[in-house]
């Protein structure tokens, strides 16, 4: 890793994890396989910032630690990349196992439980689907009706005033790191 840490992907430990490595990696990993409009790829870091914001709007009384979990929900992708769901399914259960091991190490590093409780994981997934709807309609060329079929129609009050901005990776990396620090300081 850029931090100088050595990360064993098959047996990661919390001591191998640094937020700067996560933020850097995610800022340079493109969602939608890079097939989005604009001058910059829409990164997993940008997506994660949006999911955390949506989660906070959807579950305003949720403890801060679950907002941190929402921000980190795709953190393993800093080293394993972002794969679309059909590819994940084709790879098989070993992809999920690798993702789970990395998630556990990341969570433990930042004071979260190794495994996110099912209810919280489902809530984060709902925010993730709203983010996917926004991405599809705003930058990936999908119609609203097509996005509604694929991701479900979001509550208009949840997405009100939110617009996706494509930005340079370094700017997104810095915002991701800063948001992580803000949330961690509130726990």
Short mmCIF file of the C-alpha atoms (twelve columns), coordinates in Angstrom:
data_MODEL
# 
_entry.id   MODEL 
# 
loop_
_atom_site.group_PDB 
_atom_site.id 
_atom_site.type_symbol 
_atom_site.label_atom_id 
_atom_site.label_alt_id 
_atom_site.label_comp_id 
_atom_site.label_asym_id 
_atom_site.label_seq_id 
_atom_site.Cartn_x 
_atom_site.Cartn_y 
_atom_site.Cartn_z 
_atom_site.pdbx_PDB_model_num 
ATOM 1   C CA . UNK A 1   0.000   0.000   0.000   1 
ATOM 2   C CA . UNK A 2   1.086   3.605   -0.449  1 
ATOM 3   C CA . UNK A 3   1.253   3.920   3.341   1 
ATOM 4   C CA . UNK A 4   3.988   1.298   3.372   1 
ATOM 5   C CA . UNK A 5   1.696   -1.332  4.875   1 
ATOM 6   C CA . UNK A 6   1.697   -4.830  3.422   1 
ATOM 7   C CA . UNK A 7   -1.810  -6.242  3.110   1 
ATOM 8   C CA . UNK A 8   -2.283  -10.000 2.916   1 
ATOM 9   C CA . UNK A 9   -5.526  -10.235 0.932   1 
ATOM 10  C CA . UNK A 10  -6.186  -13.789 2.092   1 
ATOM 11  C CA . UNK A 11  -5.546  -13.061 5.764   1 
ATOM 12  C CA . UNK A 12  -5.928  -9.315  6.388   1 
ATOM 13  C CA . UNK A 13  -5.462  -7.923  9.865   1 
ATOM 14  C CA . UNK A 14  -6.714  -4.623  11.264  1 
ATOM 15  C CA . UNK A 15  -3.108  -3.458  11.660  1 
ATOM 16  C CA . UNK A 16  -2.703  -3.659  7.862   1 
ATOM 17  C CA . UNK A 17  -5.466  -1.098  7.285   1 
ATOM 18  C CA . UNK A 18  -4.998  2.662   6.877   1 
ATOM 19  C CA . UNK A 19  -7.799  5.049   5.915   1 
ATOM 20  C CA . UNK A 20  -5.484  6.904   3.538   1 
ATOM 21  C CA . UNK A 21  -4.958  3.682   1.547   1 
ATOM 22  C CA . UNK A 22  -8.695  3.027   1.449   1 
ATOM 23  C CA . UNK A 23  -9.527  6.595   0.391   1 
ATOM 24  C CA . UNK A 24  -6.830  6.616   -2.273  1 
ATOM 25  C CA . UNK A 25  -7.805  3.250   -3.721  1 
ATOM 26  C CA . UNK A 26  -11.541 3.977   -3.745  1 
ATOM 27  C CA . UNK A 27  -11.021 7.404   -5.332  1 
ATOM 28  C CA . UNK A 28  -9.373  5.713   -8.298  1 
ATOM 29  C CA . UNK A 29  -11.810 2.780   -8.692  1 
ATOM 30  C CA . UNK A 30  -14.559 3.584   -11.202 1 
ATOM 31  C CA . UNK A 31  -18.132 2.479   -10.659 1 
ATOM 32  C CA . UNK A 32  -20.225 1.400   -13.626 1 
ATOM 33  C CA . UNK A 33  -16.977 0.092   -15.164 1 
ATOM 34  C CA . UNK A 34  -16.224 3.718   -16.052 1 
ATOM 35  C CA . UNK A 35  -19.261 3.933   -18.329 1 
ATOM 36  C CA . UNK A 36  -20.562 7.245   -17.028 1 
ATOM 37  C CA . UNK A 37  -20.917 10.705  -18.466 1 
ATOM 38  C CA . UNK A 38  -18.483 13.459  -17.561 1 
ATOM 39  C CA . UNK A 39  -14.811 14.281  -17.511 1 
ATOM 40  C CA . UNK A 40  -14.001 12.098  -14.488 1 
ATOM 41  C CA . UNK A 41  -14.957 8.554   -13.610 1 
ATOM 42  C CA . UNK A 42  -17.545 8.191   -10.874 1 
ATOM 43  C CA . UNK A 43  -15.511 6.595   -8.126  1 
ATOM 44  C CA . UNK A 44  -16.397 4.185   -5.372  1 
ATOM 45  C CA . UNK A 45  -15.231 6.842   -2.903  1 
ATOM 46  C CA . UNK A 46  -17.743 9.343   -4.315  1 
ATOM 47  C CA . UNK A 47  -20.443 6.653   -4.219  1 
ATOM 48  C CA . UNK A 48  -19.587 5.828   -0.590  1 
ATOM 49  C CA . UNK A 49  -19.874 9.473   0.434   1 
ATOM 50  C CA . UNK A 50  -23.315 9.602   -1.185  1 
ATOM 51  C CA . UNK A 51  -24.451 6.353   0.465   1 
ATOM 52  C CA . UNK A 52  -23.438 7.679   3.886   1 
ATOM 53  C CA . UNK A 53  -25.362 10.902  3.224   1 
ATOM 54  C CA . UNK A 54  -28.446 8.982   2.040   1 
ATOM 55  C CA . UNK A 55  -28.237 6.611   5.019   1 
ATOM 56  C CA . UNK A 56  -28.199 9.618   7.371   1 
ATOM 57  C CA . UNK A 57  -31.284 11.066  5.659   1 
ATOM 58  C CA . UNK A 58  -33.138 7.753   5.671   1 
ATOM 59  C CA . UNK A 59  -32.211 6.795   9.263   1 
ATOM 60  C CA . UNK A 60  -31.561 10.084  11.090  1 
ATOM 61  C CA . UNK A 61  -31.618 8.483   14.546  1 
ATOM 62  C CA . UNK A 62  -29.053 5.805   13.659  1 
ATOM 63  C CA . UNK A 63  -25.935 5.889   15.814  1 
ATOM 64  C CA . UNK A 64  -22.871 7.503   14.221  1 
ATOM 65  C CA . UNK A 65  -21.057 4.152   14.120  1 
ATOM 66  C CA . UNK A 66  -23.563 2.918   11.535  1 
ATOM 67  C CA . UNK A 67  -22.997 6.033   9.440   1 
ATOM 68  C CA . UNK A 68  -19.311 5.108   9.521   1 
ATOM 69  C CA . UNK A 69  -20.265 1.578   8.443   1 
ATOM 70  C CA . UNK A 70  -22.248 3.109   5.560   1 
ATOM 71  C CA . UNK A 71  -19.212 5.144   4.489   1 
ATOM 72  C CA . UNK A 72  -17.059 1.996   4.641   1 
ATOM 73  C CA . UNK A 73  -19.633 -0.328  3.028   1 
ATOM 74  C CA . UNK A 74  -17.543 -0.790  -0.149  1 
ATOM 75  C CA . UNK A 75  -14.127 -0.259  1.470   1 
ATOM 76  C CA . UNK A 76  -12.744 -3.696  0.435   1 
ATOM 77  C CA . UNK A 77  -12.960 -2.507  -3.156  1 
ATOM 78  C CA . UNK A 78  -9.861  -0.383  -2.525  1 
ATOM 79  C CA . UNK A 79  -7.866  -3.549  -3.190  1 
ATOM 80  C CA . UNK A 80  -10.261 -5.930  -4.956  1 
ATOM 81  C CA . UNK A 81  -11.930 -3.414  -7.273  1 
ATOM 82  C CA . UNK A 82  -15.580 -2.901  -8.082  1 
ATOM 83  C CA . UNK A 83  -17.301 -5.709  -9.917  1 
ATOM 84  C CA . UNK A 84  -20.802 -5.539  -11.282 1 
ATOM 85  C CA . UNK A 85  -23.206 -8.011  -9.658  1 
ATOM 86  C CA . UNK A 86  -23.330 -10.508 -12.573 1 
ATOM 87  C CA . UNK A 87  -19.526 -10.844 -12.467 1 
ATOM 88  C CA . UNK A 88  -19.553 -11.304 -8.674  1 
ATOM 89  C CA . UNK A 89  -22.096 -14.097 -9.106  1 
ATOM 90  C CA . UNK A 90  -19.989 -15.743 -11.815 1 
ATOM 91  C CA . UNK A 91  -16.874 -15.632 -9.621  1 
ATOM 92  C CA . UNK A 92  -18.809 -17.496 -6.956  1 
ATOM 93  C CA . UNK A 93  -18.814 -17.560 -3.166  1 
ATOM 94  C CA . UNK A 94  -15.053 -17.083 -2.854  1 
ATOM 95  C CA . UNK A 95  -15.467 -13.403 -3.827  1 
ATOM 96  C CA . UNK A 96  -17.939 -12.893 -0.974  1 
ATOM 97  C CA . UNK A 97  -15.643 -14.664 1.473   1 
ATOM 98  C CA . UNK A 98  -12.723 -12.425 0.498   1 
ATOM 99  C CA . UNK A 99  -14.942 -9.351  0.801   1 
ATOM 100 C CA . UNK A 100 -16.124 -10.495 4.255   1 
ATOM 101 C CA . UNK A 101 -12.554 -11.018 5.523   1 
ATOM 102 C CA . UNK A 102 -11.480 -7.588  4.318   1 
ATOM 103 C CA . UNK A 103 -14.603 -5.956  5.753   1 
ATOM 104 C CA . UNK A 104 -13.979 -7.565  9.142   1 
ATOM 105 C CA . UNK A 105 -10.391 -6.277  9.268   1 
ATOM 106 C CA . UNK A 106 -11.484 -2.787  8.169   1 
ATOM 107 C CA . UNK A 107 -14.310 -2.653  10.686  1 
ATOM 108 C CA . UNK A 108 -12.135 -3.821  13.567  1 
ATOM 109 C CA . UNK A 109 -9.475  -1.265  12.642  1 
ATOM 110 C CA . UNK A 110 -11.988 1.550   13.080  1 
ATOM 111 C CA . UNK A 111 -13.844 0.260   16.136  1 
ATOM 112 C CA . UNK A 112 -16.848 -1.314  14.423  1 
ATOM 113 C CA . UNK A 113 -18.056 -4.873  14.908  1 
ATOM 114 C CA . UNK A 114 -16.403 -7.308  12.461  1 
ATOM 115 C CA . UNK A 115 -19.813 -8.102  10.983  1 
ATOM 116 C CA . UNK A 116 -22.506 -5.484  10.497  1 
ATOM 117 C CA . UNK A 117 -25.820 -6.539  12.076  1 
ATOM 118 C CA . UNK A 118 -28.294 -7.770  9.449   1 
ATOM 119 C CA . UNK A 119 -30.799 -4.976  10.102  1 
ATOM 120 C CA . UNK A 120 -28.137 -2.278  9.670   1 
ATOM 121 C CA . UNK A 121 -26.697 -4.035  6.623   1 
ATOM 122 C CA . UNK A 122 -30.188 -4.047  5.063   1 
ATOM 123 C CA . UNK A 123 -30.583 -0.328  5.814   1 
ATOM 124 C CA . UNK A 124 -27.224 0.455   4.217   1 
ATOM 125 C CA . UNK A 125 -28.244 -1.662  1.209   1 
ATOM 126 C CA . UNK A 126 -31.417 0.451   0.849   1 
ATOM 127 C CA . UNK A 127 -29.315 3.618   0.803   1 
ATOM 128 C CA . UNK A 128 -26.987 1.902   -1.671  1 
ATOM 129 C CA . UNK A 129 -29.928 1.179   -4.000  1 
ATOM 130 C CA . UNK A 130 -31.077 4.812   -3.818  1 
ATOM 131 C CA . UNK A 131 -27.531 5.830   -4.732  1 
ATOM 132 C CA . UNK A 132 -27.581 3.393   -7.670  1 
ATOM 133 C CA . UNK A 133 -30.890 4.937   -8.824  1 
ATOM 134 C CA . UNK A 134 -29.376 8.426   -8.654  1 
ATOM 135 C CA . UNK A 135 -26.245 7.304   -10.487 1 
ATOM 136 C CA . UNK A 136 -28.268 5.536   -13.165 1 
ATOM 137 C CA . UNK A 137 -30.492 8.553   -13.848 1 
ATOM 138 C CA . UNK A 138 -27.896 11.299  -13.463 1 
ATOM 139 C CA . UNK A 139 -24.689 9.924   -14.989 1 
ATOM 140 C CA . UNK A 140 -25.192 6.448   -16.483 1 
ATOM 141 C CA . UNK A 141 -27.791 7.244   -19.144 1 
ATOM 142 C CA . UNK A 142 -30.740 5.281   -17.719 1 
ATOM 143 C CA . UNK A 143 -34.283 6.635   -17.937 1 
ATOM 144 C CA . UNK A 144 -36.224 7.212   -14.726 1 
ATOM 145 C CA . UNK A 145 -38.684 4.425   -15.576 1 
ATOM 146 C CA . UNK A 146 -35.853 1.977   -16.290 1 
ATOM 147 C CA . UNK A 147 -34.122 2.934   -13.039 1 
ATOM 148 C CA . UNK A 148 -37.376 2.546   -11.108 1 
ATOM 149 C CA . UNK A 149 -37.670 -1.021  -12.404 1 
ATOM 150 C CA . UNK A 150 -34.074 -1.914  -11.614 1 
ATOM 151 C CA . UNK A 151 -33.538 -0.135  -8.291  1 
ATOM 152 C CA . UNK A 152 -36.972 0.878   -7.037  1 
ATOM 153 C CA . UNK A 153 -38.350 4.398   -6.975  1 
ATOM 154 C CA . UNK A 154 -36.800 6.366   -4.102  1 
ATOM 155 C CA . UNK A 155 -38.679 8.627   -1.755  1 
ATOM 156 C CA . UNK A 156 -38.346 12.073  -3.396  1 
ATOM 157 C CA . UNK A 157 -37.603 13.714  -0.033  1 
ATOM 158 C CA . UNK A 158 -34.539 11.486  0.425   1 
ATOM 159 C CA . UNK A 159 -32.902 12.566  -2.846  1 
ATOM 160 C CA . UNK A 160 -34.134 16.163  -2.801  1 
ATOM 161 C CA . UNK A 161 -31.300 18.612  -3.418  1 
ATOM 162 C CA . UNK A 162 -28.696 15.915  -4.044  1 
ATOM 163 C CA . UNK A 163 -26.811 15.944  -7.315  1 
ATOM 164 C CA . UNK A 164 -23.883 13.837  -8.372  1 
ATOM 165 C CA . UNK A 165 -20.779 15.869  -9.158  1 
ATOM 166 C CA . UNK A 166 -17.902 14.199  -10.943 1 
ATOM 167 C CA . UNK A 167 -14.644 15.454  -9.477  1 
ATOM 168 C CA . UNK A 168 -10.927 14.778  -9.697  1 
ATOM 169 C CA . UNK A 169 -9.892  11.691  -7.698  1 
ATOM 170 C CA . UNK A 170 -7.614  13.659  -5.380  1 
ATOM 171 C CA . UNK A 171 -10.501 15.933  -4.331  1 
ATOM 172 C CA . UNK A 172 -12.751 12.931  -3.641  1 
ATOM 173 C CA . UNK A 173 -9.960  11.136  -1.764  1 
ATOM 174 C CA . UNK A 174 -9.489  14.146  0.509   1 
ATOM 175 C CA . UNK A 175 -13.219 14.470  1.193   1 
ATOM 176 C CA . UNK A 176 -13.525 10.746  1.946   1 
ATOM 177 C CA . UNK A 177 -10.636 10.915  4.426   1 
ATOM 178 C CA . UNK A 178 -12.051 14.051  6.058   1 
ATOM 179 C CA . UNK A 179 -15.539 12.537  6.365   1 
ATOM 180 C CA . UNK A 180 -14.088 9.393   7.917   1 
ATOM 181 C CA . UNK A 181 -12.218 11.509  10.478  1 
ATOM 182 C CA . UNK A 182 -15.373 13.529  11.285  1 
ATOM 183 C CA . UNK A 183 -17.453 10.411  11.883  1 
ATOM 184 C CA . UNK A 184 -14.750 8.665   13.882  1 
ATOM 185 C CA . UNK A 185 -14.382 11.738  16.115  1 
ATOM 186 C CA . UNK A 186 -18.121 11.624  16.931  1 
ATOM 187 C CA . UNK A 187 -18.177 7.980   18.022  1 
# 
